[in-house]
Amino acid sequence: MIKIKSTKTFINEDAGVIVFKIYDALGREFIGKSKCSKEDKFDKDFGEKLAYLRAKRKFAQHYAKVERRLLNTATETYERVKEKLNKNITKYNVMDEKH
């Protein structure tokens, strides 16, 4: 699994917005945002955690999709190889029976 290489946080208290960026070891960027409602009091810690969790969810979803694709490819390759082996075994069994 790819690991998180670095993170950055951008906070705009006046607008009540926090942006959290996660960078993985391959240089991909995953962004999570949180915005405080005008009726609520701005809470930097809560907003930062929320933005982090949103970025982390995008990171995890991306790599879960990659893993599923790799698993599907491996399964398809396994099935093709298995089919070829079964054909060869059948062919050799037939040749063996003729002799």
C-alpha positions as a Markdown table, in Angstrom:
| # | Residue | x | y | z |
|---|---|---|---|---|
| 1 | Met | 0.0 | 0.0 | 0.0 |
| 2 | Ile | 1.2 | 3.5 | -0.8 |
| 3 | Lys | 1.9 | 5.6 | 2.2 |
| 4 | Ile | 1.2 | 9.3 | 3.0 |
| 5 | Lys | 4.4 | 11.3 | 2.4 |
| 6 | Ser | 3.3 | 14.7 | 3.6 |
| 7 | Thr | 0.3 | 16.9 | 4.5 |
| 8 | Lys | -0.5 | 20.6 | 4.3 |
| 9 | Thr | -3.3 | 22.5 | 6.0 |
| 10 | Phe | -4.7 | 25.9 | 4.8 |
| 11 | Ile | -6.9 | 27.8 | 7.3 |
| 12 | Asn | -9.0 | 30.8 | 6.5 |
| 13 | Glu | -10.7 | 31.8 | 9.7 |
| 14 | Asp | -12.5 | 34.8 | 8.2 |
| 15 | Ala | -14.3 | 32.5 | 5.7 |
| 16 | Gly | -14.5 | 29.6 | 8.1 |
| 17 | Val | -12.8 | 27.3 | 5.6 |
| 18 | Ile | -10.1 | 24.7 | 6.2 |
| 19 | Val | -8.4 | 22.7 | 3.4 |
| 20 | Phe | -6.3 | 19.7 | 4.2 |
| 21 | Lys | -4.1 | 18.2 | 1.5 |
| 22 | Ile | -2.5 | 14.7 | 1.6 |
| 23 | Tyr | 0.4 | 13.8 | -0.7 |
| 24 | Asp | 1.3 | 10.2 | -1.2 |
| 25 | Ala | 4.6 | 8.7 | -2.1 |
| 26 | Leu | 3.8 | 8.9 | -5.8 |
| 27 | Gly | 3.0 | 12.6 | -5.7 |
| 28 | Arg | -0.8 | 12.3 | -5.9 |
| 29 | Glu | -2.8 | 14.9 | -4.0 |
| 30 | Phe | -6.0 | 14.3 | -2.1 |
| 31 | Ile | -8.0 | 17.3 | -0.8 |
| 32 | Gly | -10.5 | 17.5 | 2.0 |
| 33 | Lys | -12.4 | 20.6 | 2.9 |
| 34 | Ser | -14.5 | 21.8 | 5.8 |
| 35 | Lys | -16.5 | 24.9 | 6.0 |
| 36 | Cys | -18.1 | 26.4 | 9.1 |
| 37 | Ser | -21.7 | 27.5 | 8.8 |
| 38 | Lys | -22.3 | 31.2 | 9.4 |
| 39 | Glu | -24.6 | 30.3 | 12.3 |
| 40 | Asp | -21.9 | 28.2 | 14.1 |
| 41 | Lys | -18.7 | 29.3 | 15.9 |
| 42 | Phe | -15.5 | 28.5 | 14.0 |
| 43 | Asp | -13.7 | 25.6 | 15.7 |
| 44 | Lys | -10.2 | 25.2 | 14.1 |
| 45 | Asp | -9.5 | 21.8 | 15.7 |
| 46 | Phe | -12.8 | 20.2 | 14.6 |
| 47 | Gly | -12.6 | 21.7 | 11.1 |
| 48 | Glu | -9.1 | 20.5 | 10.7 |
| 49 | Lys | -10.0 | 16.9 | 11.8 |
| 50 | Leu | -13.0 | 16.9 | 9.5 |
| 51 | Ala | -11.0 | 18.1 | 6.5 |
| 52 | Tyr | -8.3 | 15.5 | 7.2 |
| 53 | Leu | -10.9 | 12.7 | 7.4 |
| 54 | Arg | -12.4 | 13.8 | 4.1 |
| 55 | Ala | -9.0 | 13.8 | 2.4 |
| 56 | Lys | -8.1 | 10.5 | 4.0 |
| 57 | Arg | -11.4 | 9.0 | 2.7 |
| 58 | Lys | -10.5 | 10.1 | -0.8 |
| 59 | Phe | -7.0 | 8.6 | -0.4 |
| 60 | Ala | -8.4 | 5.3 | 0.9 |
| 61 | Gln | -11.1 | 5.1 | -1.8 |
| 62 | His | -8.6 | 5.7 | -4.6 |
| 63 | Tyr | -6.3 | 2.9 | -3.4 |
| 64 | Ala | -9.1 | 0.5 | -2.7 |
| 65 | Lys | -10.1 | 1.0 | -6.4 |
| 66 | Val | -6.5 | 0.3 | -7.5 |
| 67 | Glu | -6.3 | -2.8 | -5.4 |
| 68 | Arg | -9.7 | -4.1 | -6.8 |
| 69 | Arg | -8.4 | -3.5 | -10.3 |
| 70 | Leu | -5.1 | -5.4 | -9.6 |
| 71 | Leu | -7.1 | -8.3 | -8.0 |
| 72 | Asn | -9.4 | -8.5 | -11.1 |
| 73 | Thr | -6.4 | -8.6 | -13.4 |
| 74 | Ala | -4.7 | -11.3 | -11.4 |
| 75 | Thr | -7.8 | -13.4 | -11.3 |
| 76 | Glu | -8.3 | -13.1 | -15.1 |
| 77 | Thr | -4.7 | -14.0 | -15.7 |
| 78 | Tyr | -5.0 | -17.0 | -13.4 |
| 79 | Glu | -8.1 | -18.2 | -15.2 |
| 80 | Arg | -6.4 | -17.9 | -18.6 |
| 81 | Val | -3.3 | -19.8 | -17.4 |
| 82 | Lys | -5.5 | -22.5 | -15.8 |
| 83 | Glu | -7.5 | -22.9 | -19.0 |
| 84 | Lys | -4.3 | -23.3 | -21.1 |
| 85 | Leu | -2.9 | -25.9 | -18.6 |
| 86 | Asn | -6.1 | -27.9 | -18.7 |
| 87 | Lys | -6.0 | -27.9 | -22.5 |
| 88 | Asn | -2.4 | -29.1 | -22.5 |
| 89 | Ile | -3.1 | -31.8 | -19.9 |
| 90 | Thr | -6.0 | -33.0 | -22.0 |
| 91 | Lys | -3.9 | -33.0 | -25.1 |
| 92 | Tyr | -1.1 | -35.0 | -23.5 |
| 93 | Asn | -3.6 | -37.4 | -22.0 |
| 94 | Val | -5.0 | -38.1 | -25.4 |
| 95 | Met | -1.5 | -38.6 | -26.9 |
| 96 | Asp | -0.7 | -40.9 | -24.0 |
| 97 | Glu | -3.8 | -43.0 | -24.6 |
| 98 | Lys | -2.9 | -43.5 | -28.3 |
| 99 | His | 0.5 | -45.0 | -27.5 |
